[in-house]
Amino acid sequence: MDNLIALLIAAPLLGAAVLLCGGRRLDKAGHWLGTLLAAVSFAIGLVLFADMLGKSADDRTMHQHLYTWIPVESFQADIAFQLDQLSMTFVLLITGVGTLIHVYSIGYMEHDERRRRFFGYLNLFVAAMLLLVLADNYLLLYFGWEGVGLASYLLIGFWQHKPTAATAAKKAFLVNRVGDMGLSIAIMLMFTTFGTFAFGPVLASAGETSEGKLTAIGLMLLLAACGKSAQVPLQSWLGDAMEGPTPVSALIHAATMVTAGVYLIVRSANIFNAAPDAQLVVTIVGAVTLLFGAIVGCAKDDIKKALAGSTMSQIGYMILAAGLGPIGYVFAIMHLVTHGFFKAGLFLGAGSVMHGMNDEVDMRKYGGLRKYMPVTFVTFGLGYLAIIGFPGLSGFFSKDKIIEAAFAKGGTEGWILGAVTLLGAAITAYYMTRVMLMTFFGEKRWQPAPDADAAPSAEPAAEHAPGEMPHPHESPKSMLIPMVLLAVGSVAAGAFFEFAGFVEWLEPVTGFAHGHAPISAAAVTTATVAVMVLGVGLAYLQYGRRPVPVVAPRGSLLTRAARRDLLQDDFNHAVFVTGGTHLTRSLVYVDHTLVDGVVNGTAAGVGGLSGRLRKLQNGYVRSYAVSMFGGAAVVIAATLLMRAV
């Protein structure tokens, strides 16, 4: 069975190569080929999963070594894979949800002339993500990490004829490069510290290394995680990335790529366990981002950007849980998987709404769509109930566990983190109820299709004449079936994990420890449900009982700031762009005045001195004789003076 691991990556990689290099002859069948190969990878994953279940918990790790990649004395990197319970969880999520998104894209991208290339990019992304989670060393993981970044750039900017899409792709690429520097530095530190970057030796020796070195490695790994998972301070790219086609949002920004940072931290558990300062910073980043994304999601009228803020917030929950150490690692992954179901379903549901609304993304121009799109309404509604933590649905089980783990941290830190997670749950219920009410309830507020030049954010999945009124209708079956299946996961995944022993499944890899919560689990659950009801009620009072204006009111200072992503771009522009410009100008001034001044002054001084000395070399014998006489007189006088002394 070990020999099948490489085939997990080979299938979608083959699809990417064929679709991107095969030319237009594959235009008519390329989408089917890409979907088939994604499904093949999923089928291989199921076979390996079944084989893994038949083994004891301590004997489930599989290895496959293909060849030695870089052999240079003590520096050796292998193309080798490791499949254990943690990576298997990601394999099934990536290939399973990825296959559903491929199927959805068949209908969604039907009118796009470059559909074959789109499916090639999807296959490339799946292959890179699988390489990332299957690598048995950090250097090969980095290779997959960069592959995911490349595929993300290509997919976000797929409609590069739109300036906003091209800009968003470049922004995502550049911000992620900052995080990638963290991973590259961490790998260098690992090699200088441990003499290797393979998971086994590095993680086994982590407890024997100085805390300072481990803290430095942990902080660099966290920086990398912040880039890929859109966490503060590298979160600014995620909202703009919604310019990509909606299936991209579902695949990259819900189920897979943004979870890579969570995987990296949990995979490196031994490093963070031995570096408590780095672990504390992880929890702080998660807590801040949890609230940051939730507040941003409250103010967005663009349905995809509201969901993007939600994604940022939910990943914050996972990062916070990962920072809690052994009491939170398992629950971070549990919420990661349930989030993959309901958030992918929500994004696909948003795409279905846009499909029936002339590609409109402004929720203020929706309203009453439940009557026209009943399947989309039900599937989106189940995802909504799951994400707000409605009792019995998947988000209730996974998010509740994170909140319990936050309180179980103990001490003042536990109370603060617990309060933050409860506040985040309340805000989540508020903004997601707002999305539901503005989209599916109330009176219709539909507007004619805008001119293409006036609406650069509209997705060109289908052509609509300017001035054409929307005719809401249900999406084709190729889009509805994946939405229904994801809705099933949104309902049942949490309960399944709760009662099927998910903790026992991951414990051999991540470890697990019970914390000491100051309050009972029942009290935490009661508080979680209470704040959820509070958030829903507040949103209903504001958007359910009042007409929703088509034009957004000016709002409070906080609302206006949240619409601008809490001024994150303004901050980046002021600090890095404007600050960098001033720094560059200062360096240029120093170069021109100080460096060039020293160089040019030295040259001028030598030149002036040479000009004066040149006057002594005039070619006249009488001048030379006088000089010799004067010199001799000075020597004689000095000699006599010395003798006298």
N, C-alpha and C positions, 0 to 999 in steps of 0.2 A: 504493500500500500504506500510505502514511503515514496516510491517512484512516481506516484500520481500528483505529488505536491506541485512540481514544476508545471504540470499540465493545467493547473488552476490559472496560472499566469499566461501560459502559452496560448490558450484558446482566445481570449480577448486580444492578446498582442498580435496573433495571426490576423484576426479581424481588422485591427487597426492598419496593419501593413497592407493587406489586400485592398481595403476600402480607400486608403489614402494614395496608394500607388497604382491601383487597377484602372484608373481612368473612367471616362463617361460610360463605357460599356456596362458598368455595374450600377448605373443610376437607377434602373428599374427594380433591381433586386438587392441593392446594397443594404437597405434598411432591414430586410429579412435576414441577410447574412449576419449583420452585426448583432441582431437580437438573438439569433440562433446560437452564436458563439458565446454570448453572455449566459444564455441558458445552459449551454454545455458546461461552462465553468461552475454554475450553480449545482448541476447534477453531480459533477465530480466532488464538489464540496459535501453534498449529501452522502455520497459513498464513503468519504473519509470520516465524516461525522458518525455514521453508523459503525464503522470499524473502531473509532475511538470509544464509543459507548460500550463496546464489548470488552474493553480492557479495564484494569483496575485504575483507580484515580492516580496512583503514583507512576503508572506505566503508559500514560497517554501521550507523552511528548514524542513526536516523530521528527527525524532529521533527514535531509537529503542534500548531499554534497555533489554539485555538478562539476566544478573545476576550480582551480586556484586562479584567482583573478589577477592579483598583483603580488608576485613573490620577489621581495627585495630584502635579503638578509633577514633581520628580525621583523621587518614590516611585511606582513602577509595578510592579504584580504581574499576571502573565498566567496564564490557564488554558491551560497549554501542557504538552505531554508530550514526554518523551525516551525512546526505546527503543534501547538498545544491548545489548552482550553481557551486561553485568551485570544490567540490568533484565529482559532476556529470560530469563535463568536463573531469576530469581524468578517471572516470569510463568508459566512452565511448571510450576514447583513449586507455586505457589499454586493455579492452576486445575486442574492434573492431580491432585495429592493432594487438593485441596479437592473435586473432583468425586467421587472415590472415597469421601470421608468423607460427602458428601451421600447417595450410594448406600447406604452402611452405615447411615446414620441412618434410612433408610426402614424397615428392620426393627427397629432398636434403639428407635426412638421410636414404634413402631406403636401402643402402648396409651396414649400420652399424648394427652389431649384438646386440648392446645395445640400439636400438631405443626406446624400451618400457621405459627404465629407463630415456632416454633423455626427452620423453614427460612427464614423471612423474615430472622431475625437472622443465620443463616449466610450468606445472600446479601449482606446488608449488610456483614458482616465481610469477605467476599471482595472486594467492591467497594472498601471503604476500604483494604484492604491493597494492592490493585492501584494505587489512586491514590497511595499512599505510594511505591511503587517506580517508578512511571511519571512522577511529577512532574519538571519540568525546573528547578524552583527550590525553595529551602528553605521558603518560605512555603506553597506548595501541598503540599509534603511534610508540613508541620506540620498542614495540614488533614486529610490522610489519617491522620496519626499520631493525631490526636484522634478521628477516626472509628473507628479500630481500638480505641482505649480505650473508647469508648462501646459498641461491639459486644461487646467483651470483658466489660464490666460487665453487659450484658443477658444474655449467654449463661452466664456464671458464676452469676448469680443467677436463672437461668431458673426453677428450682423455689423461688421466693421464699417459699413457704409453710414451707420449712425455715429456721429461724433461722440455722443454720450456713451455708446457701447465701447468704442475704441479707447476713450479716456478711462472708463471704468476698468477695462482689461489691463491697461498700463498701470493704473493705480494699484490694483490687486497684486500685480506682479512685483512692483517696486516695494510695497509695504511688506510683502512676504519675503522679499530678499533680506530685509532687516532681520526678520526672525530667523531666516536660514543661516545668517552669519552666526547667530547664537548656537545653532546645532553644529556648525562646522568647528567653532571654537571648542565646544564641549567634546567633540570627537578628538581633537588634538590634545586636549587636556587628559582625556582618557588614555590615549596612547602613551603620553609622557608619564602618566601615573601608574598605569597597569601594564604597559608594554603590549597592549592588545585593545581591540574594540569589539570583540565578540561578546555576546550577551553573557554566556556562561562564566568565563573568567572575571569579567568586569563586575557583574552583580554578586558573584561569590566572594570577591575580595573587597567589596565596598565597606564592610564593617571593620576591616583592618587598616583602613586608610585614614589620614588625618581629616578632621571635620572641615577644616578650611578648604582643602582641595575639593571635597565633596560638595561643599556649599557653592563653590565657584562653578562646578560642573552642573549642579542642580539649577542654579540661576540661569545658566546659558540654555539648558534644556527648556526651562520655563519660557525664556524669550522666544525660542523656536515655537513652542506651543501657542504663545500669544499671537504669533503671526498666522499660523494655519487655522487656529480656532477662533480668530477674531476677538481676542480678549484685550482689555485695556493694558497697555496703551497702543496696541497695533490693531485696533478694531475698525478703523475708519473706512476700510475697503469694502466691508460686507454689504452695506446698504446700496452703494453704487453698483455692486456686482449683480443686482437684480435686473440690470439692463440686458443680461443674457437671456436666452429662451427659458421659459418656465421649467421645462424638464431639467435644465442645468441647475436651477435653483433647488429643485427637489433632490437631485443626485449629489451635488457638491455642497450645498449650503444647508442641507437638512440631515442627510443620512451618512455621509462619508467624509469628505475632505475636512470639514470643520471639526470632526471628531478625532482627527489625527493627533492633535495636541493632547487630548485626553489619553489616547493610546500610548503616546510617548511617555507621559508621566507615570501611568500605571505600569508600563513595561519596565520602567526604571525605578520601581518601588524601593528596592534595596538602597539605592543611592539617596533617595529622599528620606527614607527611614533613618539613615545615619547622618542626615543633615537637617536638623530641626529648624534652623533659621530659613533655609530654602523652602522647607515645607510650610512654614508660616507665611512666607511671601506668596506661595501658591494659593493658600486659602484667602489671603487678602485680595489678590487679583480676581479670584472667582467671585468673592462677595461683592466687590466693586462693580464688576462687569454684570453680575446678576441684576443689580439695581439699575445700572446704566442702560442696558438693553431694554429693560422693562419700561423705563420712563420714556425712552425714545419710541417704543412701540405704541405708547398711549397717544401720541400726537400725529402719527403718520396717517394720511388719507390714501396713499398708494397701498393697495392691499398686499403687494409683494414686499414692500419696504416695512410694513407693519409686521409681517411674518419674519422679516430679516432681523428686526429688533428683538422679536421673540426668540429667534434662534440664538442670537448673541446671549440673551438672558439665560436660556436653558443650558447652553454650554457652560455658562458661568456656574450653574448648579453643579455640573459634572466636575469642573475644575476645583470648585470648593470641596466637593466630596473627595476628590483625589488628594487634596492637600490635608485631609483629615487622617491620612495614613491607613493602617490596616482596618480601622473601623469604617472607612469610607470607600476604599478601592472598588469593592464588589458592587456597591450601590451606584458608583459613578458609571460603571459599565452597564449596569442594569438600566439606568435611566437613559444612557446612550442608545441602547437598543430600542426601548419603548419609544423614545423620541424619534428614532429613525422611522418608525411606523407612522406615528401620528403627524409628525411635521412634514414628511414626504407626502402624506395624504392631503394635508392642508395646502401645500404648494401646488399639488396637482389639481386640487379642487379650485384653487385660485385661477389656475390656467384654464380650467373648464368654464369658469365664470367669464373670463376674458374672451374665451372662444365664442361665447354666446352674446357678448356685449361689445362687438366691434373692436375687440382688443383694448377696451377701456380699462384703466387700472385705478381710477379715482373712485373710491367707495362712495363718495358723496353723489355720484352719478349712477348709483345702483338703486337698490330698494325693491322689496317685494319679490325677489327672484325665486323664493321657495316654491311659488306656484308654477313657474315655468321650467325650473330645473330641479325636479324632486329628488333624483338620484344624487346629484351633486350636493343638494341641500342636506340629505341624510348622511352621506359619507363625510362631508365637511363638518357637519354637526357632531358626528361621533369623534372626529379628530379634535374638535373644540372641547368637547366634554373630557376627553382624555388629557389634554394639555392643562386644563384648569384644575385637574385632580378630582373630578367627580367620582364619588365612591363607587368602587367596583371596576372602573376602567383602568387602563394600563398606567396612565400618569399618576393616578392615586397611589398605586403601590410603590412605584419607583421614586417619585418625588417625596412621598411621605417618609420613606426610608432615609433619604438624604437629610431631611429636616430632623429626624430622630438622631441620626449620627452627628449632626451639628450640635445639638444639645448635649449629646454624650461625650463631646470633647471635654466637657467639664470646666469648672472655674468660670471666671469672667469671660474668657474667650468663648466658651461654649454658649453662654447666655447671649453674647453679642451675635455670634454666627447663627444661633437659633432664631433670634429676632429678625435678622436680615433675611433668612430663608422664608420665614412666615410673611414678612412684608412683601417679598418677591412673589409669593403665592397669591397674595391679595391683588397686587398690581397685575399679575398675569390674568387672573379672572376678570379684572376690569377691562384690559385692552382687548382680550379675545372676545368678550361679550360685545364690546363695541364693534369689533369686526363683524360678528354674526348679525347684530341688529342693523348695522348700516348696509349690509349686503343682502340679506335675505328677508328682512322684515320691513314694516313701514310702507309708505307710499312710494311708488316708482318715481324716480328722479332722472330718468334717462335723458340723455342729450344726443343730438345728431353727431355722427362721426366727424371728428375734426379733420382739417386739412393735414396731410402727411407732414408738411413742413412745419406746421404749428404744433405737432405732437410727436416730438422726437422719441418719447418714451413708449409709444405704442408699438406692440410687437407685430412685425409684418408676417404673421402666420397665415393670414388670409387678406385679400384685398377688399377694402370697403370704400365706396365712393364718398367724397366729402359731402356732408349734409344728410347722409343716410341714417335713418333712425335704427337703433338696435332692434333685433327681433330675437329675444332670448329663447334659446332652445337647448335641449339636452345634447351633450357631446356624443360622438360615435362610440361604439362598443369598445374599440381599441383603447379609448381613453377611460371609459367607465369601469371596465373590468379591473385594471390595476388599482383604481380608486376604491372599489369595493373590497378587494383583497387587503389593501392597506388599512381600510376601516376595520376589518376583522382583527387585524393585528393591534389596532388602536384599542379595541375593546378587550381582547383576550390575552395579549402578551404579558401584561403585568401580573395577572392572576396566575398564568401558567408558570412564570418565573418564580412567583412566590411559593407555589405549592409543588413545583417540580424539582426544587433543590438547586436553584441558581447559585446560591452562596457556596454550597458544597461543590458545585461544578468548578467554580473559579478559585476556590480557596487554595488548592495546591500550587497555583501560579502566583496569585496576588497576596495570599495570606489573608487572615481575617481575625479580628478581635472585637469583643463586645466592649463598648464603652460603658461609662457610668453616668447615665443620664440623671439629672436632678429631678426630673418629672417622669411620670410613667408614659409608656407608649400610647395608652388610651388617651391621656391628656393631650399629647402631641397631635394625635389624629383628630381629636375634637377641635383643637385650636386651628388645625389646618383646614378642616371643613368649614369652620366658622368664618375664617378670613376669606375663604373662597366664596361663600355666600355673600359676605359683605361686598366684595369686589363686583360680583354679578349684580347685586342690588343697586349699587351706585351707578354702574353703567346703564342699567335699565332706566333709572330715574332720569339720566341725562339724554339717552338716545332712544329709549323705548317709549317714553311717554311724551316726548316732544318731537316736533318735526325736525328733520335733519336738513339744515340749509345746504343748498348746492355749492355755495361759496363759503369757504371756511371763515369763521369770524376771526378777528385779530387775536383774541385770546390773551392770557396772562403772559408775564415775562417768561415763566418756566415753560409754558406751552410753546411760545415762539422759539425759545432755545431748543426745546425738544424736537421741533420741526426741522431744525438745523443740526440735528444729531448732537445736541448739547454742546454745540460750537467746537466739535472735535476738529473739523477741517479748518476753522478759523484759528484754533490753537496751533495746529500743525503749520499753517501758513505763517502765522506770526513768529513762531519759535524757529521752525526749520527753514522755511522759504525766505521770509524777510530776515530772520536772524542769520541764516546762512549767507544771504546776499551781503548783509553788513559785515559779516566776518570775512567774506571773500574780499570785499572792498578794503577792509582794514589790512588784510594780509598783502593786498596789492600795493597799498600805500606804504606799508613797512618795507616791502620789497623795493619799491621805487626810491624811497627816501633813505632808508637805512642800509639795506644790502647794496643797492646800486650806488648809494652815496659813498660807502666804504670802497667799493671796487673802483668807481670812477675817480674818487678823491685820491686813492692810492696811485692810480694811473696819472692823474694830473700832477701830483706831487713829484713822482719820478720824472715826469716830463719836464716840469719846471726846474728841478734840480739839475737835470741833464743839460737844459738850456744854459744855465748859469755856469756849469762846469765846462761847457763847450767853449765859453769865452776865453778860458785859460789855454785852450789848444788853438792858438791863432797862427802858428806857423812861423813866427818871428824868433830868430836866434837870440836877439837881445832880451826878449821877454823870458825865454827859457833860462838865460844866463842869470838874470836878476832873480828868478825863482830859485835857481840852484844856490846863488849867493845868500839869499834870505834863509833858505833851509839850513845851509851850513852854519850861518850865524846863530840860528835857533838851537841847533844841536850843540854848538860850542858853549853857548850861554847856559844851556841846561846842564852840561857836564861840569862846568865851573861851579854852578850853584850846588850841585850834589856834593862835590868835593868840599865846598865850604861848610856845608851842613855836617 
